[in-house]
Every structure is written in structure tokens, then in C-alpha cells.
């Protein structure tokens, strides 16, 4: 495992982290909590130090799982990152909605305290706003509340998690100097964060957390035009008629450039790791086989400049849609 600086604080984290979406809830079918626990511990044993969860994942269940892991590994330097859910329950946030309806001060503190209880810690390593609108950047309500949380020792660092396919929607907030990290979708298809967001983060020494490196499965090479999931699995919405066919077509095109001896997931993860603006990438991992496969990339040779240039031609500029929530 290799480690990278996490923003301005000087702390170093594993360049491959553990994304816990679905680990404690019904969003993804086939989740075995016993296997999740074993996978989490295996990740720690192999050098992972960064774990990303949220209060909304299983209504606190994923946080409680992470709390178990923290207590079992008190001297491993683990970093727990979690998120405050929007008060109005809208994912993603909507243009023009005032922050008072989404993150009023009392809501931020109340949910920070709930996360502290779920994780069983005195201080949250990283508290992120689970949705974000850049129009909220200068609002003094959230600014004063996070200052108070820091002063009270309840939160160490603050971040924002950007809505899907909206990397521009946090640039002004980054430039305020008031946040420590930005979480954004970044992968072979979704390269737009490189345009403006990454340079802004670099200039302000704000850590970048890259999520969805496999495009929810679109970059695994396993989807077909007939792919389906059990009832209740959110991928039935994401990979509906509007998205499944185009994703499969682009995946098939990408398959032609995968080097011999490498899989498409390998290539997808290596592409994200090749960008030094990324502090940590957080693939979702619910089984030990996921952990072993993904962490092998930490020992792989970097991609060549020629291959990275080829992958840039597979960029897919997308706009948010109701099915992409």
C-alpha cells in the first residue's frame, strides 16, 4: 500500500480507501454483513487507513460497523470519514434551495452528534456535507457551525461531497479556504473534475476523495444489455434504458485498449491512481475478493503516458438526470 498526503493537515492516508456505501443497508443486493466485517478487517490488515461512510447508509448501520472496526484496531491510525444527510431528504440538492432547508445549524450539530455516537468516537476525523450547492459557499450559518464543532473538539476536518456529474458545483466553496476535502465522482468516463475542480483543490491544498471509480459497475466490463438486479437494488434505476445501452457500448469500446494481463477494473482503478491530485480513491468493497483485487493495484506499475492519453479519448461528458441520482 502506498500513502498520500491528505490536504493541508499533513496527515497521510492509504491511496486506496474503503467505500462503505451499501455495506450496512439494502441499496445493493446480496450484502452479507458477516462478510462485510471480514472484508473491513482484511482491508486494515493490508494497509487501508481511510474509510468513507455516511449516516444515511443503512440509517447509521454502516457507521456502527465502522465503529466496531475502529474499536478492534485502536492503534492502526484509521481515518473515519462520514457525512451529514440533507434535512429535506433530497439527493442530489436542487438549484435554488436555500441552505436553511438542507443544512440548518441545529441539523448539522445534531447529526454530527449522532455520527459520533454510532462510531463511538469523541472526534470525527472528517465530516462531509452529503450534498452541496456552490451558492451556499458564503452562507455564514454552516461556516459558524463548523467553526463551533471544531472548537468544541467534535470535528477535526470538514468536507463537501459533490452531486453526481457536477464537479463545478464546489469550486467557490473550495476557494473560501474553509473546507479540507472534496469528494467527487472521477473515473475514465467522468474526467470533468480535471478541468477546474482539481486545479482549485491543488491551489488551496484541499484533499480530493475520488468516488465511483468503476462507474457503479459500468467500468467492470461485466454489464450486458440484458443486465438486471433484484428488486430494490438501486442499479435497476441507474442502469435503466437511458443508461444501460450507452454504458455497455462505451465499455465495449474501452475493452479494446485494456492491456494483456490486466482487467477492465484494474485499468479503471489505475487511471484514478495515476492522478496525483487525488488523495484517496474509495471503491466500494463488500467482499474479501473485492479487497484483494483492488489492493493489488497499490503494487502495480503506473500506467504509461501513452495509455493514459488513449484513455482520455474515452471521456464521457454527462448531465445529471432523474435516473442518475
C-alpha positions in Angstrom: 0.0 0.0 0.0 1.2 3.5 -0.8 0.2 6.6 1.1 -0.6 10.2 0.1 -0.9 13.5 1.9 -4.5 14.3 2.7 -4.7 18.1 2.1 -3.3 20.8 4.3 -3.3 19.0 7.6 -0.2 16.9 6.8 -1.9 13.6 7.6 -1.2 10.7 5.2 -3.8 8.1 4.2 -3.8 5.0 2.1 -4.2 5.9 -1.5 -6.9 3.2 -1.8 -9.6 3.7 0.8 -12.8 1.7 1.6 -16.1 3.0 0.3 -18.9 1.8 2.6 -22.0 2.7 0.5 -24.3 -0.3 0.7 -22.2 -2.0 3.4 -24.9 -1.5 6.0 -28.1 -1.1 4.1 -30.3 -2.6 1.3 -29.1 -0.3 -1.5 -27.1 -3.1 -3.0 -28.5 -6.7 -3.2 -26.5 -9.6 -1.8 -24.9 -7.8 1.1 -23.7 -10.3 3.8 -22.8 -8.3 7.0 -20.5 -11.1 8.2 -18.6 -10.9 5.0 -18.5 -7.1 5.2 -16.9 -7.3 8.7 -14.3 -9.8 7.4 -13.6 -7.6 4.4 -13.2 -4.5 6.6 -10.7 -6.2 8.8 -8.8 -7.6 5.8 -8.5 -4.1 4.4 -7.0 -2.9 7.7 -4.6 -5.8 7.8 -3.4 -5.0 4.2 -2.8 -1.3 5.0 -6.0 0.6 4.3 -6.4 3.5 6.7 -9.2 5.6 5.1 -12.9 4.5 5.5 -15.7 6.5 4.0 -19.3 6.1 5.3 -22.4 8.2 5.9 -25.2 8.4 8.4 -27.6 7.7 5.5 -26.0 4.4 4.7 -28.4 2.0 6.4 -29.6 4.7 8.7 -26.4 4.6 10.7 -25.8 0.8 10.3 -22.6 1.4 8.2 -21.3 3.9 10.8 -21.8 1.3 13.5 -19.9 -1.3 11.5 -17.1 1.1 11.1 -17.2 1.9 14.8 -16.7 -1.8 15.5 -13.6 -1.8 13.3 -12.2 1.3 15.0 -12.5 -0.3 18.4 -10.9 -3.5 17.2 -7.9 -1.6 15.7 -7.2 1.3 18.1 -3.6 1.7 17.1 -3.7 1.4 13.3 -4.2 5.1 12.5 -7.6 4.6 10.9 -9.4 7.7 9.5 -13.2 7.6 9.6 -15.0 9.9 7.2 -18.8 10.3 7.4 -21.5 12.7 6.1 -24.4 14.8 7.3 -27.6 13.9 5.3 -29.7 16.7 3.9 -32.5 17.7 6.2 -35.0 17.8 3.3 -34.0 14.3 2.1 -33.2 15.4 -1.4 -30.4 13.6 -3.2 -28.9 15.5 -5.1 -29.6 19.0 -3.9 -31.8 21.2 -6.0 -30.9 24.5 -7.6 -32.2 27.5 -5.7 -33.0 25.6 -2.5 -31.8 27.7 0.5 -29.3 26.1 2.7 -31.6 26.7 5.7 -33.8 23.9 4.3 -31.0 21.5 3.8 -28.3 22.1 6.4 -29.6 24.4 9.2 -27.1 24.8 12.1 -29.1 22.7 14.6 -29.3 19.9 12.0 -25.6 19.8 11.4 -24.7 19.5 15.0 -27.5 17.0 15.8 -26.3 14.7 13.0 -22.6 15.2 13.9 -23.5 14.0 17.4 -25.4 11.0 16.0 -22.4 10.0 14.0 -20.1 10.4 17.0 -22.4 8.0 18.9 -22.6 5.5 16.0 -18.9 5.5 15.5 -18.1 5.5 19.3 -15.5 8.2 19.0 -15.0 11.6 20.6 -14.0 13.4 17.4 -15.0 12.9 13.8 -11.9 12.7 11.6 -13.8 14.1 8.7 -17.4 15.4 8.5 -18.7 16.0 5.0 -21.9 17.6 3.7 -23.6 14.8 1.8 -24.9 17.1 -1.0 -23.8 20.6 -2.0 -24.6 23.7 -3.9 -21.9 26.3 -4.5 -24.4 29.0 -3.9 -24.1 28.1 -0.2 -20.4 28.9 -0.1 -20.6 32.2 1.6 -23.5 31.4 4.0 -22.3 32.2 7.5 -24.7 29.6 9.1 -22.8 26.5 8.2 -19.5 28.3 8.5 -20.1 29.3 12.1 -21.4 25.8 13.0 -18.4 24.0 11.6 -16.2 26.5 13.4 -18.0 25.7 16.6 -17.8 21.9 16.0 -14.0 22.3 15.5 -13.7 24.5 18.6 -15.6 22.0 20.7 -13.4 19.2 19.5 -16.2 17.3 17.9 -14.9 17.5 14.3 -11.3 17.6 13.1 -11.8 18.4 9.4 -14.7 19.4 7.1 -15.5 18.4 3.5 -18.2 18.5 0.9 -19.5 15.7 -1.3 -20.4 16.9 -4.8 -23.5 15.9 -6.6 -23.1 13.4 -9.5 -21.6 15.0 -12.6 -21.4 18.4 -11.1 -17.7 19.0 -10.3 -18.1 22.7 -11.0 -20.6 22.9 -8.1 -18.0 23.3 -5.3 -15.2 25.4 -6.8 -16.2 28.6 -5.0 -16.5 26.7 -1.7 -13.0 25.3 -2.2 -11.7 28.8 -2.7 -13.2 30.0 0.6 -10.4 28.2 2.4 -12.9 26.8 4.9 -13.0 23.2 3.8 -10.4 20.5 3.9 -11.7 18.0 1.4 -13.9 17.5 -1.7 -15.5 14.2 -2.6 -16.3 13.8 -6.3 -17.0 11.2 -8.9 -13.9 10.7 -11.0 -13.2 7.8 -13.4 -12.3 7.0 -17.0 -15.7 8.1 -18.2 -16.1 11.1 -15.8 -12.9 13.1 -16.3 -14.5 16.6 -15.9 -13.1 17.2 -12.4 -9.7 17.6 -14.0 -10.9 20.8 -15.8 -11.5 23.2 -12.9 -12.0 21.4 -9.7 -8.7 19.7 -9.3 -6.7 22.8 -10.1 -8.7 24.7 -7.5 -8.1 22.0 -4.9 -4.4 22.0 -5.7 -4.2 25.7 -5.3 -5.9 25.6 -1.9 -4.3 22.3 -0.7 -7.7 20.7 -0.4 -7.8 16.9 -0.4 -9.6 15.1 -3.3 -11.6 12.0 -2.5 -12.4 10.2 -5.7 -15.5 8.0 -5.6 -17.2 5.6 -8.1 -14.0 4.6 -9.9 -15.9 1.8 -11.6 -18.9 3.9 -12.7 -21.3 1.8 -10.5 -20.2 -1.3 -12.4 -20.1 0.3 -15.9 -16.3 0.1 -15.9 -16.1 -3.5 -14.8 -16.7 -4.9 -18.3 -19.4 -7.2 -16.9 -22.6 -5.4 -17.9 -24.6 -6.5 -20.9 -27.8 -5.1 -22.5 -29.7 -7.7 -20.5 -28.2 -7.0 -17.1 -30.8 -6.9 -14.3 -30.7 -6.8 -10.5 -33.0 -8.0 -7.7 -36.0 -5.8 -6.8 -34.9 -2.9 -4.5 -31.4 -2.7 -5.9 -30.8 0.9 -6.9 -28.8 -0.2 -10.0 -32.1 -1.1 -11.7 -32.8 2.7 -11.8 -29.2 3.8 -12.6 -28.8 1.3 -15.4 -32.3 1.8 -16.8 -32.9 2.1 -20.6 -31.4 5.6 -20.8 -28.1 4.5 -19.4 -27.5 0.8 -19.7 -27.2 0.6 -23.5 -24.8 3.6 -23.9 -22.7 2.3 -20.9 -22.4 -1.1 -22.5 -21.4 0.4 -25.8 -18.7 2.6 -24.3 -17.5 -0.3 -22.1 -17.1 -2.5 -25.2 -15.1 0.3 -26.9 -12.8 0.6 -23.9 -12.2 -3.1 -23.8 -10.1 -2.8 -26.9 -7.4 -0.9 -25.1 -7.1 -3.0 -22.0 -3.5 -4.3 -21.9 -2.9 -8.0 -21.8 -2.8 -9.4 -18.3 -5.0 -6.6 -17.0 -8.7 -6.5 -16.4 -11.0 -3.5 -17.0 -11.5 -2.9 -13.3 -7.7 -2.9 -12.9 -7.4 -0.3 -15.7 -10.2 1.8 -14.1 -8.6 1.9 -10.7 -5.1 2.6 -12.1 -6.4 5.5 -14.1 -7.6 7.2 -10.9 -4.4 6.4 -9.1 -2.4 7.9 -11.9 -3.7 11.4 -11.0 -1.6 12.9 -8.2 -4.4 15.4 -7.4 -6.3 12.5 -5.9 -5.5 11.9 -2.2 -7.5 8.7 -1.9 -9.9 6.7 -4.1 -12.7 4.8 -2.4 -14.0 1.8 -4.3 -17.0 0.1 -2.8 -15.9 -3.2 -1.2 -18.3 -5.6 0.4 -16.4 -8.9 0.0 -12.9 -10.0 0.6 -12.4 -10.8 -3.0 -13.1 -7.1 -3.7 -10.5 -6.0 -1.2 -7.8 -8.4 -2.5 -8.4 -7.4 -6.1 -8.5 -3.7 -5.5 -5.5 -3.5 -3.2 -3.3 -5.4 -5.7 -3.4 -2.1 -7.7 -1.4 -0.4 -5.0 1.6 -2.6 -6.1 1.1 -2.3 -9.8 3.3 -0.4 -12.2 1.9 3.1 -13.1 0.1 3.4 -16.4 2.2 4.6 -19.3 1.7 8.2 -20.7 0.6 6.7 -24.0 -2.1 4.6 -22.4 -3.4 7.5 -20.2 -3.6 9.6 -23.4 -5.6 6.8 -25.0 -8.0 6.6 -22.0 -8.6 10.4 -22.2 -10.4 9.8 -25.5 -13.0 7.7 -23.6 -14.2 10.8 -21.6 -18.0 11.0 -21.4 -19.5 14.4 -20.7 -22.8 13.7 -18.9 -25.5 15.9 -17.4 -27.5 14.9 -14.3 -30.8 13.2 -14.9 -33.6 11.8 -12.7 -32.2 8.3 -13.2 -28.7 9.3 -12.2 -29.4 10.3 -8.6 
